[in-house]
Amino acid sequence: MEAHLYLEARLQMIGSATDFTYKWCVNMGFDQVVAARMALAVDEILTDIVLYAFKDETGHIEIWFQYTFSEIEIIIQEMGEPFDPERYVYDADKAMKENNFEGASLESVRCMTDQFIFLNRGKDGKEFRLVKRFESADIRDRLPEKYPEQKDDNDVYDDMNDSSAPGGDYLLTPVTSEDAEDIAKLIYRSYKYSYSKEDLYFPRRIEMAIRHEYKFGTIVRTAAGGPAGYFAVIKSTDSMIGEVGEAVVSPPYRKRGLMKIMMESLIDMSRQRGLKGLFGEALTAHTFSQKVNRKFDFRSTALVIAKSSRRTFKGMDFRSTENVSVVIDFLPLTRRWMKPAHLPEPYTDLLNTIYDQFKAYLYRPSADGSPEDDPGKTNLDLMIHHEKNSALIIAREVGNTFELSCKRLFRSIEELNLTAIYFDLPLGRIPISSSVEYLKKNGFILAGLMPFYHEESDYLRMQKIMTDIEFDAIHTFSDVAGLIKKTVKKEYDESRKEQA
Amino acid sequence: MMKVEKNKHKLDVILQGDFNLNAVRQISSLLKDRTELTIDLINARFVTSKAVIYMHGLMYADSPVTIKIKNPPKIFFELLKALGLHKMWNLEEIVQP
């Protein structure tokens, strides 16, 4: 579960914050020593903030606790007096000989965490990001190298296309945390080392994600109780939507319609949980998953480039690709989907075409949707995907300080050497054409529509790609996905030309 | 919060929580010019750099204070190593069984 603390910047508050940090880390699956390391790191940062950023002044500190299947991140934000902790480098010799302990607290933080990042966002405050990865047993270390009857990955898609009722006696049940090890084994037996989602090789990570309800899914077992297939929805953390992913059918049980019944079950389970939609991130190295999504009434809305770094695909007729891009395919589960009143100027036609695919689910608000009078302040959230070397900026509010806030944020992340930056702009409440224009001037290009992506609202995604993209290796299936790709490529080429 | 026993030369404390700057300030206000300090860390999950610096300052002052530590958490030793003090501190003397 994600958490947020808002603290008065006083020494007396630190104990409460570290107690919470410790307990939260234990609840999220860390052992007590690791949780204590994170609590110590938080204590060090908070103490420095109280001592040096606020001194005798009053102020507040905000702490966000974020969880992913592979790591936790604690983000500490404050708006106190500017100070640059990176200027203070700890020197053990100086400490011992001259009693000079400058930089000791940050040295402690670096030692206790796997990654420590300091971001100075100027007037928008300072951020301290503490990352700790989960260490747990990898199923690949515990199972024999060789499993009989390995089939190609393509078979799993054939299984989706098989509309026949499953032959044999199978039991389909919702997954529980006790299924974690069977799921990891299924992944290993089916894909060996080539499955894209690394977390699925770690039973403990699967167990915690199911227990905390970050994902739900279905598992198919044979009459003898052995696992035959698994399919899950990963819930978004800031919106009532989920990603369909983690699909696997054990090779001996493929082409029996198991994937189809699992997908139907997932859609039912998602409706029961009140999700407003499901999305799939379909790889563009091939069109199999896009075709499957289409079969279940998903429609393409965006092309996100360089979603993760170089990968090798087992059993495909190609071996690797520089960057893995995905088409976002979306399936609405509500008929109360409001189409935004304002669509940004350069993409009005394309966005209308994308929305037209969902006519049956959309309605237009009865009011004329006049823009808000006072655009107010800009509020940008930053999410760093450390493993993917990318970042997502979410504009929660777009106000008259948009360009200034962007400049500060871009400057603060310059040194991270990211491969890609994604920027989500809210659609509907206020016109964002000038914001889009500003982002384009700064090297961003279109990605597309992200339906219901944050707080159940539609967002326009822009993307800035810092690596070379081979568009010939990006394959799209539907006409709309093709149109999106055409626009993305055109803007990418223009952006490259300008840079040159 | 801590449990305290003291005499003219000696201060014994049992910390009820972590050994951080708050605890340092409380110990400091009680220690005054005593020359021996024993800290029991049975309830502490960690010791911060501020606490390490405080103890280092006492031990290597012109008028040093003899420090004994009981039940230190594992992280205390990790931190000492990170700060490069593990060889300088005479841990066999400082850490009580």
Interface residues (C-beta under 8 A of the other chain):
Chain A: L11 Q12 I14 G15 T18 Y22 Q32 V33 A36 R37 A39 L40 D43 E44 T47 L51 Y90 A92 D93 A95 M96 N99 F101 A104 S105 E107 S108 R110 C111 M112
Chain B: G17 D18 N20 L21 N22 R25 R45 F46 V47 T48 S49 K50 V52 I53 H56 G57 Y60 P73 K74 I75 E78 L79 A82 L83 G84 L85 M88
